[in-house]
């Protein structure tokens, strides 16, 4: 199944799925930093920051998708529109 890119100002379910991948990847990557550097799991404050960073990454991706046309060009109108 071929997924079409969304038009400028719109997101589709594939964009939402990709933003969830970005969000979860950011959360895992950010959570690994304190584990690797200190050898301990993140505390409550660090978990709050991890969740915030992950949410910001996902929302940033969706924002970028809102400004990208179906040809992958940022902030340009569709050809023929």
C-alpha positions as semicolon CSV with decimal commas, in nm:
position;residue;x (nm);y (nm);z (nm)
1;X;0,000;0,000;0,000
2;X;0,146;0,334;-0,108
3;X;0,089;0,624;0,129
4;X;0,049;0,967;-0,028
5;X;0,203;1,269;0,138
6;X;-0,046;1,510;0,288
7;X;-0,111;1,854;0,142
8;X;-0,002;2,184;0,297
9;X;-0,206;2,257;0,610
10;X;-0,324;1,898;0,653
11;X;-0,196;1,583;0,816
12;X;-0,304;1,227;0,750
13;X;-0,297;0,915;0,969
14;X;0,045;0,821;0,830
15;X;0,181;1,156;0,954
16;X;0,033;1,089;1,299
17;X;0,190;0,741;1,303
18;X;0,529;0,888;1,211
19;X;0,496;1,150;1,484
20;X;0,427;0,873;1,737
21;X;0,745;0,700;1,621
22;X;0,939;1,026;1,667
23;X;0,780;1,075;2,010
24;X;0,859;0,724;2,133
25;X;1,211;0,732;1,988
26;X;1,278;1,063;2,160
27;X;1,147;0,928;2,490
28;X;1,360;0,614;2,474
29;X;1,670;0,803;2,365
30;X;1,628;1,069;2,630
31;X;1,561;0,808;2,900
32;X;1,882;0,627;2,811
33;X;2,098;0,930;2,889
34;X;2,061;0,919;3,271
35;X;2,069;0,539;3,270
36;X;2,399;0,527;3,082
37;X;2,561;0,824;3,254
38;X;2,468;0,740;3,614
39;X;2,370;0,374;3,602
40;X;2,033;0,453;3,763
41;X;1,686;0,483;3,623
42;X;1,553;0,839;3,582
43;X;1,389;1,000;3,885
44;X;1,049;1,171;3,879
45;X;1,185;1,509;3,766
46;X;1,384;1,349;3,484
47;X;1,082;1,147;3,372
48;X;0,878;1,467;3,355
49;X;1,146;1,626;3,135
50;X;1,164;1,314;2,916
51;X;0,788;1,318;2,859
52;X;0,799;1,691;2,781
53;X;1,084;1,649;2,534
54;X;0,910;1,358;2,364
55;X;0,581;1,548;2,334
56;X;0,763;1,853;2,196
57;X;0,939;1,637;1,936
58;X;0,612;1,480;1,822
59;X;0,433;1,813;1,802
60;X;0,726;1,968;1,616
61;X;0,710;1,687;1,361
62;X;0,336;1,738;1,313
63;X;0,393;2,114;1,277
64;X;0,654;2,050;1,012
65;X;0,412;1,818;0,829
66;X;0,144;2,091;0,834
67;X;0,381;2,316;0,639
68;X;0,504;2,054;0,393
69;X;0,330;1,991;0,061
70;X;0,280;1,652;-0,106
71;X;0,613;1,694;-0,289
72;X;0,801;1,732;0,037
73;X;0,866;2,104;-0,006
74;X;0,838;2,317;0,307
75;X;0,602;2,617;0,292
76;X;0,538;2,593;-0,083
77;X;0,200;2,560;-0,250
78;X;0,102;2,249;-0,442
79;X;0,189;2,242;-0,813
80;X;-0,121;2,331;-1,014
81;X;-0,298;2,496;-0,716
